[in-house]
Amino acid sequence: MRIGFKLNGQAQDVDVHPGESLLELLRRSGAVSVKNGCSNGDCGSCAVLLDGRAVTSCLLFAGQVDGHELMTTEGLATTEGLHPLQQGLLETGGVQCGFCTPGILMTAVDLFSRAADPTDEDIRHALAGNLCRCTGYVKIVEGVQAAAALLRTPAEPLEADDV
């Protein structure tokens, strides 16, 4: 079956195999940040954004994304630098082994689309489906809070002397 979708802003036109999961398709398409942790939708390591909402890609068939937009961690950073979430987790030590990090990032992006100033409780609730065996979540929550602060702070306008 042939499907078309957008992956990190780029149009894709691919053949999918019967029964192929979205996780398998994304990995085959080069989105190696998407991890297979459990194949049951329990760990969150395969979370991606589907039309702006976090979903576990191991539970969706690849054919279900025909005509939709997907974002993976590969779509976060820009040529200017890391996304504030990536920067926040890095600065607070919210990244250790890194296996869960892509799913946490995508889930947090979804959270920010609904809450610009999330509380610790909001963050913990949003990340409840993302399992991490290394950090104990304290540093992850701090990193998400740091990113929220960065996103709330407007960029300072350039002064005439800066140009």
N, C-alpha and C positions, 0 to 999 in steps of 0.2 A: 504494500500500500504506500502511496506517495503522499506526503503531507508538506505543508508549508507553515512556517512560524517564524517569529523573530527571536533570536538568541542574543542577548546583550546588545540589542539595537541593530543586529545584522540579520537580513533575511536569510532563511534557510529553506531549502527544498530538498527533502531527503526521502529515501525509501526506509520504511520501518518494517520490522519482522513481526509476524503474528505473535502476540503475547509479550513483545519486547516492552520492558518498563521504560519510563521516562529517564530514570537513572542510567540505564544501559545506553540509551540513545545519547544522552548528554555526554557521558564518558567517551562514547564512540565519536562524538562531534568535537572532542577536544576540551570539554569543560571538566578538567581533572580535579577541580576543587570539590566537586560533588562526590561525597564518600559513601560507600556502602558499609554501614555499621551493623545493621540488623536484618534488613530485608522485610521488616514487619511494621515499619512506621513508628517504632517505639523510641528510637534514639535521637532523631533529628539531624543526624550528620549529613543527610541527603537533601536537606531543605533548600528549596529554590523559590523564587518569586514567580508565580503564575498570574499574569495580569495584576501585579502589584501585591498579591497576597502570598504569604508563606505556605507552601505545601510540601509534603514529603514525597519526593520524586520516585521512591521505590514502590509506592502504592498506586501510581498512575500508569496507565498504559501510554506508550509513546503516541499512539494515534489520537489520544484525547486532547493533545495540544495543537491540533491542526487549526490554524487561524488565530492562534493566541500569541501572547508575548511572554517570554521567559527571561529571567535575569539570574545569573549565578555570581559568585564572588568575583569571577574574572571581569564582570561588568562594573565593579565598584570603583576601582582606582582609575584615575585619569592621568593624562600626561603631566598635569600640575602636581600630582602626588596622590597619597593615600586618601581614601574616604575617611571622614572623621571617625567612623566606627572602627575602622582598621587602626587608625592612629590611637584612638582611645584605649583599645584593648592592648596594643603594643606598649603604650606608656604606663599602663597600670599593672602589667604582668598578667593580664587576662588570657594570654596565649602561652601554653606550655607545649604539649606534644603537637597541638595544632589540628588533630583529627576532627574534633568537634567544631572548630572555629568557623569554617565556612557556613555551616548550618546556623550557628549562633548569629553570625553577621546578617544573614538573610532574614532570620526571624526578627532581629532588631530593626532592620530597615522597615519591615512590615509594621512593627510597633510604632516607629517614628511617623509613619504615614497616618497613624490614628492619634498619637499623643506626642506633641512636641516637647513636653516637659514631664516625662514619666517619673513616677515615684519609684522607690526601690521595690515596693510591692507590685507595681505595674510591670516592672522589668522581670521580676521573679515569676510572675504569673505568665507573661508572654514566653519566657524561656523554659517553662515547665516541661515542655516536650523535647528539650535538648539536653542530652546526658553528657556530662563531663566527668572523667575519672581523675583528672589531675589537679584542678584548681580549687574545688570546694565552692565555686560560684562567687565568692566575695569579690575577687579581682575582676571577674567578668561583669558583675553589676557595677562596680566602680568604673570600668571602662566604658560601659554603655552610658552611665551618667556623665562621664567626661565628654563623650561624643555629643550628647544632648546639649551640653553647655557650649561646645564649639559650634553646633548647628544653630543655636539661639543667638550667638554673638554675630552681629552684622559685620561684614568686612569693612575695614576702615577705608574711606575714600582716599585716593592718591592726592597728595599735595602737588602743587605746580612744580616744586623743586624735585619731586620724585620722578617726574616724567622725563 
